Amino acid sequence: MKNTIKILLLAGALFASVGCNEEEFLNEVPKDFYSPQNSYITEANFNAALTDLYARVRAIQSVNGGADFYSEVLGTDLAFNARLDNARIGDYNSSIITQGTIPRYHWLSWYKIISNANTIIGRLPLSQVSEARQKVIGAEAKLFRAWSYRQLVHLFGGVPLILDEATTPKSDYSRASKEAVLNQILADATEAATNLPNVATAVDGRLNKAVANHLLAETYIVVKDYDKAIAAATEVIQNSGLSLMTARFGSLRNQPGDVFYDLFRVGNQNRKAGNLEAIWVIQYELDIIGGVLTSAGSSMNQQERTIAPAVFSIVDPDGKPSMNKNLSASTLNSGGRGVSFVQPTDYWTYEIWGLNPTADNRIVTSTDIRTSQYNIVRDFKYNNPASPNFFGKSLIDFPANNWKAQRWRWYPYPSKITTPGQHPAGVLDDPALQTLKSIAGATFRDMYMIRLPETYFLRAEAYLLKGDAAKAAEDLNVVRNRAKATPVTPGEVTLDYILDERARELIFEEDRRVTLQRMGKLVERVRKYNPLNKANIRDHHALFPIPFSEIEANKDAKLEQNPGY
Amino acid sequence: MKQVALHQPYWYLCIVIWLWAGTTTAQTISGKITDETGQALPGVNILEKGTSNGTSTGIDGTYNLAVSSNNAVLLVSFIGYLTQEITVGNQTSINFQLVPDEALLNEVVVVGYGTQKKKDLTGSIASANLAAFKEAPNVSILQSLKGSLPGLTISQTNRPGQEASINIRGTSTLNGNTAPLIIVDGIIFSGRLSDINPADVANVDVLKDPSSKAVYGSQAANGVVLVTTKTGRLAQKPTITYSTNYAISSPTVDARLLNREEFLEKVRNIEYRNAYTQASGYTEQNPAWTFANSDFLPPNIAGANTTNDFDWFGSLTQNSLIQNHSLGLSGGSDKTNYFLSAGYTNEKGYIKNDDYKRYTVRINLDNAITKWLTIGVNTSGAFTDFSGDAPSVDNIVTTSPLVTPTDANGDWVINPIGDFNVNPFLNSLADNYEVQSRLVGNFYTILKVPSIPGLSYRVNFGNNLKYFKTYSSTPYGAGRTGEAFKNDATQYEQTLDNILNYVQSFGKHNINVTAVYGYNTADFNRTVARGTGFSDLNLSYNNLALAEIQKIDSEAWDESLLYQVGSLAYNYDSRYLFKATVRRDGFSGFSQNNKTGIFPSVGVGWVVSEEKFFNLPAVDFFKIRGSYGENGNKVARYSSLARVLAEESSKYVFGDGGSTSIGRSVSTLANTNLRWERTEGYNIGVDFAFFKNRIDGNVEYYYSNTNDLLWSQVLPQTSGFANVLTNIGELNNTGIEFLLHAIPVKSKDFNWDVTVNFSRNKNKIVRLLGEDLNQDGKEDDLIASGLFIGRPIGTIYNYEVDGLWGLEDGRLTGFDPGSYKVVDQDGDGKISPDKDRVILGQREPDYTFGIQSTLSYKSFTFRFFINSFQGGKDGYLAANHLNGYNNTKGNASNSNSFNFAQYWSPNNPNAKYSNPWVGTPVPGARNYFQRNFTRLQDASLSYNLNDALLEKLNIQSMKFFVSAKNPFTLTQWEGWDPETGQGVSSFQPFPVMKSYSLGLELSF
């Protein structure tokens, strides 16, 4: 009996030790992530949510390969797949398809920004943020939303218009009219133009009033309200403290070059660096976390790698590597560490400068500094001391066998995609020789999303469509004068001329595909200027297809496919 | 005793000598021990009670034992017999006749929170025959279970130390957890079963049917694997067992990378439009074309002009070596029994540096402190070491035979083919430390209530602590600026079970009642520090503050599970059997509205052969049983919550010279109604034994239905979200299994024993969203998720491929010669995903079977095991496709591939595989093939030393063996291995290994 009592006491004690409050025991509190309920309260919370949007736009437009495989230029009138195969939009019929990765990448990425912007906009009124700051933060989020719809509407046509945060699963989207989407862009951008700070007072890299007005100018052109377009562009041009750079400036101003060359040197893009024509600059910061630009293997803007020619792959007529130590170098001659994926078309390399592709164009006589020896590299000199027969000699005079067989190994390229002499130490193989490791290939500077010349081009377009060719020519000549190019006469100005001028000024800056699709010029100009895609582009490629995955998952409503797919 | 020690030079036996040395000899007893029929019994334990002094009987059943005094009491024990005690007094010769223990003769199985006699079971529980695989060089217990139990599928492995996956009776979930619950010595085990020394395992029982599983309720839907480790036995003299084996392995397939000539031919094939003449139909070489005209980079062009033929795969692979050592000590006195063991395994991988080392220790102790109180402990430690970075296999494949790893000065070439691909040797030069340690301490107390016989109360307190450490540094990382990191994680799990048990017989009525109340918690923490940009790495990963760029990362989670179980087993005369259980579970990971669930079960059985009217003399045993039960499936923690993440990719720096801004965004949607996935089902089985137990076995039929399937619903990403975890639909599994065991020959010298098992499972989706949006009168499939009503989960819905396009064929737009000829099902002249995809078959096999056989002749034993998977008409399908070329001509030209696949070229127009670098407008099109195979998985021959010799050496038993693993496989599948599903792809080329081993087992 004594034992029984002992046992019962012991058992009771053990049993009691697990007695607990079940509800509390099973309550789940995440330890290392936030929930929407506790993450959109303070101004710092909302700033973090906005920061995410900047990072996402950067990822789409440059880190992830220029909107996936450089589809913003590849397969347009400006560039083609240098390797001439079907990949990388070599063939529209195997790339721009309903199950293709490129249309899907655009759709998913921009809609994610819209979703995140909607969360900010929707939760702002419930937050602790002051009303004055709510206006600014809301305007910034709405401008991101407007920008995303701008991309989507020009790439896909009328798309589902979503303005509220999704808190429950939805699969009943249907396409809005193109007009409805454009009107939403106008509404959001107008609010942003009212509430955002001027570019001069905004923090470098952040959206500002000028971005909103620039977007308004472009969108008013699409809805054919040319007066409002001109007014919005004028607001940017005259009242925003912006002006074109006309004198040498920045990090390499004391070295040979010109002001157009200076625009693309390391450290020269932000307003604080003295650049007065930058409107929206995608930010990179060397070796700072979040700056992305690091030699340590994180994602970078790969323009240099994809666009610059793969000169290291050339073998001279003696069978020796063309480059010292078989490595590309941080020089204008080499073009950084390119691999030749995105080759400019002859239209850009020669025609718009009035050159003949079959002639020797190594010395260009044009006064237009945009085609100067600093800004377009039109020669390649062998650079391997171990091959004395060819060291310092031109590839054009002594063509390499494998270049003759495969012209992709070298072609003239615009120097804005590389940073000669300014590559960071981490990617240099030998600092004395300026040779580059094979991991190089990033363009180590901030990137323009919008630069003032484009606003001039938009106003020129609006004037032209309104019927005022003289005013249009005037705007084009502001940009041409800075470039020391011969002024254009009003009689010469057409939409195609404006596109030519955009090509001269903005290649590898503007989203060419969006510009062409916006103007309805893609198919026409690809057939005219793109040697690889002219044969395979078809009329329906004027718009991207709606991704099949979206149509399929959208089970509760029908997402109409664009015709032809 | 000392004599024995002299035979053993190993220092670690000192402890044994110490254990034995404490006795003084006063008196010597001898005698003979016989069984109930008067036959001599060899191997019987005789122990002087209260000491560790003991011996065992020889072949003729005789023994000699020196005891300390005439007060000594002898304990005589033998498995299957009742233990006897006798006081020595002044006797010098004591003979015993042992009495069989009926209870022990009835095989007992572990059923969860207790044990049950196998013949009283109402559910389907399979017990592994571990002895059949004892001679195989198995590093993991899973390898000994593979294929040997019906309904249990264990995946093939191809890396050292890799944990195989387990599947029991088909897949019963869409996106829920598919792994069974693993219980080791009564406590939930969340780690790798391969961390347990196979030599420590006594039994493995697998709960398969819903009623048997129901005792583990919410976690049991995928089955339960119960592992019991060895214990000592009461009144057994100490026995030391040492076993070892050495194995050498090589790949089951003879794969190598293309050599120089084949590689160059491949480049000509890529460039066939130039390298061959058009006039010949691209079959004759064009003399004007040279490799300088190819996509070759300069190092390959230079290499083409030499005679370089470097075998990168050969130089970075080796014959794999495995060695296992296990040392065990077991025994017991009248109150205490113990089992101690230590194990060491060293596996050198096929890929150099892909090594695995494991050290294990275990102490299992059980002590009856008083008549009513027993305490015990199962503790173990497993220390696994994966240190050393293997070369990157992707880089091995990428690198061409025309280039070499070092230059003329003997320095490493960083990028041998001249692009950004890094020399694969460099990876293996990293200073890498990767160790996982697991400490298990399970403590238990059993209180027997004296005034109520049969009533006991047991507390299990399980503790499981794991450390994961991965440290690495390499000067070649981060673009050769140097990279180092430390990744430290700990996980602690705790289990507390209160188990009240009452077992009693009232006449022929036998009852067993159990009540359980307990919890299980887990807590995890991780910290990662990473640095890049080092001036040097002389301090390796030990001073990360020297890095220019420093990143930190951390992770933490916890979860808890709470449960109550009640179970009642009743039988009348072991003839009419009944069992019912009910379990209530609560899990933190479910939504606020659905934290708990209740899982009931019931089973009945009828032992027909016990009936008086039953008199078929050939039938020894015949039982019919049936059961029904419900089980659940958990979700991953935090699944019902919306997440806002601050991801690395959301960081940004505004302005020049700015600092980091941290971005955040909502990454997943919440589901406030997320609840248990529930599986209910029944099982009908028959157990039988015929012809004096020469044939026995069982047949099972089962049906299970899963509702509220946990499913990651694919959303249009227009919403900003890719998917959401939700509950939908219904899925069922039906199947039939049998296990047949026969002893065709049983004689004094020759015995033959064979076991055949067979399983067939049919999986079918019954219901999904219950919507008919296209209004065709039938419920809609979820094509976007690949789910079709009335079809299995593994249904393959894709384009049909009808060979390859030739040069002359009139091809559809976008297709190049050598690409898949995709069937245009609707004949509209283009291939579109909505109109041209069809159901091609399924991934699941149609049936599987295994044959295990043991033949023994005198001291020789030969065993083999055959495992087979068959797909039937259109099952067990997988895509087999040549890739690894990164799809561009340039990459294809400069990088290598394996030599299995005959791909299309104008010279090889009838190839089986498409030309992997040509364009196709339907990149997802693949050719599917059946993976059917029959494999001789294990074969072994062992020799037991004869008793005369053993006696001379004064040891109990000694066995030598040789064995082979995976020596032969019959299959039509091409490429690496049918079972792993690796085809001719050059991606992840880890071969399944075959091995031959040599071993020794010794006990004394």
Interface residues (C-beta under 8 A of the other chain):
Chain A: M1 N3 T4 I7 L8 L10 A11 L14 F15 S17 V18 C20 E22 E23 F25 L26 N27 E28 P30 K31 D32 F33 Y34 S35 P36 S39 N45 N47 A48 A49 L50 T51 D52 L53 Y54 A55 R56 R58 A59 R83 D85 N86 A87 G90 D91 N93 S94 I97 T98 Q99 W107 L108 Y111 K112 I114 S115 N116 N118 T119 P160 I162 A166 T167 T168 P169 K170 S171 Y173 V203 D204 G205 R206 G267 N270 K272 A273 Q283 Y284 E285 D287 I288 I289 G290 G291 V292 T294 S295 A296 G297 S299 F312 S313 I314 V315 G319 P321 S322 N326 V339 N401 N402 A405 Q406 G426 V427 K437 S438 I439 G441 D446 F548 S549 E550 E552 A553 N554 K555 D556 L559
Chain B: N274 T290 A292 N293 S294 D295 F296 L297 P298 P299 I301 A302 N305 T370 W372 L373 I414 N415 G418 D419 F420 T445 L447 K448 V449 P450 S451 Y457 V459 G477 A478 G479 R480 T481 E483 L496 N498 Y517 G518 Y519 T532 G533 E548 I549 K551 S554 E555 A556 W557 D558 E559 S560 L562 G586 F587 S588 G589 K595 T596 R637 Y638 S640 L641 A642 R643 V644 L645 A646 E648 S649 S650 K651 Y652 V653 F654 G655 D656 G657 G658 S659 T660 S661 I662 G663 R664 S665 V666 L669 A670 Q713 V714 L715 P716 Q717 T718 S719 G720 F721 V724 T726 L769 E771 L773 D780 L782 I783 A784 T813 G814 D816 S832 P833 D834 N887 T888 K889 G890 W917 V918 G919 T920 P921 V922 P923 G924
